[in-house]
Amino acid sequence: MVMTNDDARETDVTATNGATRAESTRPVTILVPEDILRKLKIVAIMKETTVGELLAEAAAGVVKRELKKALSKISGE
């Protein structure tokens, strides 16, 4: 279950050419099993980041991977 609200924010994102640009972000509420959340917090501490940033990075990876897979099916590869 994923819920969003209308509280959009902007954050600086490094583009592929090294320049930064403002990217609009939206808060999302997700339900995660407690044992996974505890471990995720430990990973975030080890990587000196936040749980939110780890989840956003994972979501971006899913989008990239799935879109690449869909595009390869369209192009017949």
C-alpha distances in whole Angstrom, upper triangle without the diagonal:
4,7,10,14,17,19,20,22,24,25,28,27,30,30,32,35,35,35,32,30,28,24,22,19,16,14,10,8,6,7,10,12,15,18,16,16,19,20,19,20,24,23,23,26,28,27,28,24,21,18,16,19,18,15,16,19,17,15,18,19,17,18,21,21,20,22,25,24,24,27,29,29,30,33,34,34
4,7,10,14,15,16,18,20,21,24,24,27,27,29,32,32,32,29,27,24,21,18,15,12,10,7,6,5,8,11,14,16,19,17,16,20,21,18,20,23,22,21,25,27,25,26,22,19,16,14,17,17,13,13,17,15,13,16,18,16,16,20,20,19,20,24,24,23,26,28,28,29,32,33,33
4,7,10,12,13,16,19,20,24,24,27,28,30,33,32,32,28,26,23,20,17,14,10,9,6,5,7,10,13,16,18,21,19,18,21,23,20,21,25,24,23,26,28,27,27,23,20,17,15,17,18,15,15,18,17,15,18,20,18,18,22,23,22,23,26,26,26,28,31,31,31,34,35,36
4,7,9,10,13,16,17,21,21,24,25,28,31,30,29,26,23,20,17,14,11,7,6,5,6,9,12,15,19,21,23,21,19,23,24,21,22,25,25,23,26,28,26,26,22,19,17,14,16,18,15,14,18,18,15,17,20,19,18,21,23,22,22,26,27,26,28,31,31,31,34,36,36
4,6,8,11,15,17,21,21,25,26,29,32,31,29,26,23,20,17,13,11,7,7,7,9,12,15,18,22,23,26,24,22,25,26,23,24,27,27,24,27,30,28,27,23,20,19,16,18,20,17,16,20,20,18,19,23,22,21,24,26,25,25,29,30,29,30,34,34,34,36,39,39
4,6,9,13,16,19,21,24,25,28,30,30,28,24,21,18,15,12,10,7,8,10,12,16,19,22,25,26,29,27,25,28,29,26,26,30,29,26,29,31,30,28,25,22,21,17,19,22,19,18,21,22,19,20,24,23,22,25,27,26,26,29,31,30,31,34,35,34,37,39,39
4,7,10,13,17,19,22,24,27,29,28,26,22,20,16,14,10,9,6,7,10,12,16,19,22,25,26,28,26,24,26,28,25,24,28,27,24,26,29,27,26,22,19,19,15,17,20,18,16,20,21,19,20,24,24,22,25,28,27,27,30,32,31,32,35,36,36,38,40,40
4,7,10,14,15,19,20,23,25,24,22,19,16,12,10,7,6,5,7,10,13,17,20,22,26,27,29,27,24,27,28,24,24,27,26,23,26,28,26,24,21,19,18,15,16,19,17,15,18,20,17,18,21,22,20,22,25,25,24,27,29,29,29,33,34,33,35,38,38
4,7,10,12,16,18,21,23,22,19,16,13,10,8,5,5,6,8,12,15,18,22,23,27,27,29,27,24,26,27,24,23,26,25,22,24,26,24,22,19,17,17,14,14,18,17,14,17,19,17,17,21,22,20,22,25,26,25,28,30,30,30,33,35,34,36,39,38
4,7,9,13,14,18,20,18,16,12,10,6,5,4,6,9,11,14,18,20,24,25,29,29,31,28,25,28,28,24,24,27,25,22,24,26,23,21,18,17,18,15,14,17,17,14,16,19,18,17,20,22,20,21,25,25,24,26,29,29,29,32,34,33,34,37,37
4,6,10,12,16,17,15,13,10,8,5,5,6,7,10,12,15,18,21,24,25,28,28,30,27,24,26,26,22,22,24,22,19,21,23,20,18,15,14,16,13,12,15,16,12,14,17,16,15,18,20,19,20,23,24,24,25,28,29,29,31,33,33,34,37,36
4,7,9,13,14,12,10,6,5,5,6,9,10,14,16,18,22,23,27,27,30,30,31,28,26,28,27,24,23,25,23,20,22,23,19,18,15,16,18,15,13,16,17,14,14,18,18,16,19,21,20,20,23,25,24,25,28,29,28,31,33,33,33,36,35
4,6,10,11,9,8,5,5,6,6,10,11,14,16,18,22,23,26,26,29,30,31,27,25,27,26,23,23,24,22,19,21,22,18,18,15,16,17,15,12,15,16,12,12,16,15,13,15,18,17,16,20,22,21,22,25,26,25,27,30,30,30,33,32
4,7,8,6,6,4,6,9,10,13,14,18,20,22,25,26,29,28,31,32,32,29,27,29,28,24,24,25,23,20,22,22,18,18,16,17,19,17,14,16,18,14,13,17,17,14,16,19,18,17,20,22,21,21,25,26,25,27,30,30,29,32,31
4,5,5,5,6,7,10,10,14,15,19,21,23,26,27,30,30,33,34,34,31,29,31,30,26,27,28,25,23,25,25,21,21,19,20,22,20,16,18,19,16,14,18,17,14,16,19,17,15,18,21,19,19,23,23,22,24,27,27,26,29,28
4,5,7,9,10,13,14,17,18,22,24,25,28,29,32,31,34,35,35,31,31,32,30,27,28,29,26,24,26,26,22,22,21,22,23,22,18,19,20,17,15,18,18,14,15,18,17,14,17,20,18,17,21,22,21,22,25,25,24,27,26
4,6,9,11,14,15,19,21,24,27,28,32,32,35,35,38,38,38,35,34,35,34,30,31,32,28,27,28,28,24,24,23,25,26,24,21,22,24,21,19,21,22,18,19,22,20,18,21,23,21,21,24,26,23,25,28,28,27,30,28
4,7,10,13,15,18,20,23,25,27,30,31,34,33,36,37,37,33,32,33,32,28,29,29,26,24,26,25,22,21,20,22,24,23,19,21,22,20,18,21,21,18,19,23,21,19,22,25,23,23,26,28,26,28,31,31,30,33,31
4,7,10,12,16,18,22,24,27,30,31,34,34,37,38,38,35,33,35,33,30,30,31,28,25,27,27,23,23,21,23,25,23,20,22,23,20,19,22,22,19,21,24,22,20,24,26,24,24,28,29,27,29,32,32,31,34,33
4,7,9,13,15,19,21,23,27,28,31,31,35,35,36,32,30,32,31,28,27,29,26,23,25,26,22,21,19,20,22,20,17,20,21,17,17,21,20,17,20,23,21,20,23,25,24,24,28,29,27,30,32,32,32,35,34
4,6,10,12,16,19,22,25,27,30,31,34,35,36,32,30,32,32,28,28,30,27,24,26,27,24,23,20,21,22,19,17,20,20,17,17,20,19,17,19,22,20,19,23,24,23,24,27,27,26,29,31,31,31,34,33
4,7,9,13,16,19,22,24,28,29,32,33,34,31,29,31,31,27,27,29,27,24,26,27,24,22,20,19,21,18,16,19,19,16,17,20,19,16,20,22,20,20,23,25,23,24,28,28,27,30,32,31,32,35,34
4,6,10,13,16,19,21,25,26,29,30,32,28,26,29,28,25,25,27,25,22,25,26,23,22,19,18,19,15,14,17,16,13,14,17,15,13,17,18,16,17,21,21,20,22,25,25,24,27,29,29,30,33,32
4,7,10,13,17,19,23,24,28,29,31,28,25,28,28,24,25,27,26,23,25,27,24,23,19,18,19,15,14,17,16,13,15,17,15,14,18,19,17,18,22,22,21,23,26,25,25,28,30,29,31,34,33
4,7,9,13,15,19,20,24,25,27,24,22,25,25,21,21,24,23,20,22,24,22,21,17,15,15,11,11,14,13,10,13,15,13,12,16,17,15,17,20,21,20,23,25,25,25,28,30,29,31,34,33
4,6,10,13,17,18,22,23,25,23,20,23,24,21,21,24,23,20,23,25,23,22,18,16,15,11,12,15,13,11,14,15,13,14,17,17,16,19,21,21,21,24,26,25,26,29,30,30,32,35,34
4,7,10,14,15,19,20,22,20,17,20,21,18,18,22,21,18,21,24,22,21,17,14,13,9,11,14,12,10,14,15,13,15,18,18,17,20,22,22,23,25,27,27,28,31,32,32,34,36,36
4,6,10,12,16,17,20,17,15,19,20,17,17,21,20,18,21,23,22,21,18,14,12,9,12,13,10,10,14,14,12,14,17,16,16,19,21,20,21,24,25,25,27,30,30,31,33,35,35
4,7,10,13,14,17,15,13,17,18,16,16,20,20,18,21,23,22,22,18,15,12,10,14,14,11,12,16,15,13,16,19,18,18,21,23,22,24,26,27,27,29,32,32,33,35,37,37
4,6,10,12,14,12,11,15,16,14,15,18,18,17,20,22,21,22,19,15,12,11,14,13,10,12,15,13,12,16,17,16,17,20,21,20,22,25,25,26,28,30,30,32,34,35,35
4,7,9,12,10,9,13,15,13,15,18,18,18,20,23,22,23,20,17,13,13,16,15,12,15,17,15,15,18,19,18,20,23,23,22,25,27,27,27,30,32,32,34,36,37,36
4,6,8,7,6,10,11,10,12,15,15,15,18,20,20,21,18,15,12,12,15,13,11,14,16,14,14,18,18,17,19,22,22,22,25,27,27,27,30,32,32,34,36,37,36
4,6,5,6,9,10,11,12,15,15,16,19,20,21,22,20,17,14,15,18,16,14,18,19,17,17,21,21,20,22,25,24,24,27,29,29,30,33,34,34,36,38,39,38
4,5,5,6,9,10,11,13,14,15,17,19,20,21,19,16,13,15,18,16,15,19,20,18,19,23,23,22,25,27,27,27,30,32,32,33,36,37,37,39,41,42,41
4,5,5,6,9,10,11,13,14,16,17,19,20,19,17,14,17,19,16,16,19,20,18,20,23,23,22,25,27,27,27,30,32,31,33,36,36,37,39,41,41,40
4,5,5,6,9,10,10,12,14,15,16,18,17,15,11,14,16,13,12,16,17,14,16,19,19,18,22,24,23,24,27,28,28,29,32,33,33,36,38,38,36
4,5,5,6,9,10,10,12,14,15,16,14,12,8,11,13,11,11,15,16,14,16,19,19,19,22,24,24,25,27,29,29,31,33,34,35,37,39,39,38
4,5,5,7,9,10,11,13,15,15,15,13,10,13,15,13,14,17,18,17,19,22,22,22,25,27,26,28,30,32,32,34,36,37,38,40,42,42,41
4,5,5,6,9,10,11,12,14,14,12,10,14,15,12,13,16,16,15,18,20,20,20,23,25,24,26,29,29,30,32,34,35,36,38,40,40,38
4,5,5,6,9,10,10,12,11,9,7,10,11,8,9,13,13,12,14,17,17,17,20,22,22,23,26,27,27,29,31,32,34,36,37,38,36
4,5,5,6,9,10,10,9,8,6,10,11,10,11,14,15,14,17,19,19,20,23,24,25,26,29,30,30,32,34,35,37,39,40,41,39
4,5,5,6,9,10,10,10,9,13,13,11,13,17,16,16,19,21,21,22,25,26,26,28,30,31,32,34,36,36,38,40,41,42,40
4,5,5,6,8,9,9,8,12,11,9,11,14,13,13,16,18,17,19,22,22,22,25,27,27,28,31,32,33,35,37,38,39,36
4,5,5,6,5,5,6,9,8,7,10,12,12,13,15,17,17,19,21,22,23,25,27,27,29,31,32,33,35,37,38,39,37
4,5,5,6,7,9,12,12,11,14,16,15,16,19,20,21,23,25,25,26,28,30,31,32,34,36,37,39,40,41,43,40
4,6,8,10,11,14,13,12,15,17,16,16,20,21,20,22,25,25,25,28,30,30,31,34,35,36,38,40,40,41,39
4,6,8,10,13,10,9,13,14,13,14,17,18,17,20,22,22,23,26,27,27,29,31,32,33,35,37,38,39,36
4,7,10,12,10,10,14,15,14,16,19,19,19,22,24,24,25,28,29,30,31,34,34,35,38,39,40,41,39
4,7,8,7,7,11,11,11,13,16,16,17,19,21,21,23,25,26,27,29,31,32,33,35,37,38,39,37
4,5,5,6,9,10,11,12,14,15,17,19,20,21,23,24,26,27,29,30,32,33,35,36,37,39,37
4,5,5,6,9,10,11,12,14,15,17,18,20,21,23,24,26,27,28,30,32,33,35,36,38,36
4,5,5,6,9,10,10,12,14,15,16,18,20,21,22,24,26,27,28,30,32,33,34,36,35
4,5,5,6,9,10,10,12,14,15,16,18,20,21,22,24,26,27,28,30,31,33,34,33
4,5,5,6,9,10,11,12,14,15,17,18,20,21,23,24,26,27,29,30,32,33,31
4,5,5,6,9,10,11,12,14,15,16,18,20,21,22,24,26,27,29,30,32,30
4,5,5,6,9,10,11,12,14,15,16,18,20,21,22,24,26,27,28,30,29
4,5,5,6,9,10,11,12,14,15,16,18,20,21,23,25,26,27,29,27
4,5,5,6,9,10,11,12,14,15,17,18,20,21,23,24,26,27,25
4,5,5,6,9,10,11,12,14,15,16,18,20,21,22,24,26,25
4,5,5,6,9,10,11,12,14,15,16,18,20,21,22,24,23
4,5,5,6,8,10,11,12,14,15,16,18,20,21,22,21
4,6,5,6,8,10,10,12,14,15,17,18,20,21,20
4,6,5,6,8,10,10,12,14,15,16,18,20,19
4,6,5,6,9,10,10,12,14,15,16,18,17
4,6,5,6,9,10,11,13,14,15,17,15
4,5,5,6,9,10,11,12,14,15,15
4,5,5,6,8,10,10,12,14,14
4,5,5,6,9,10,10,12,11
4,6,5,6,9,10,11,10
4,5,5,6,9,10,10
4,5,5,6,8,9
4,5,5,6,5
4,6,5,6
4,5,8
4,6
4
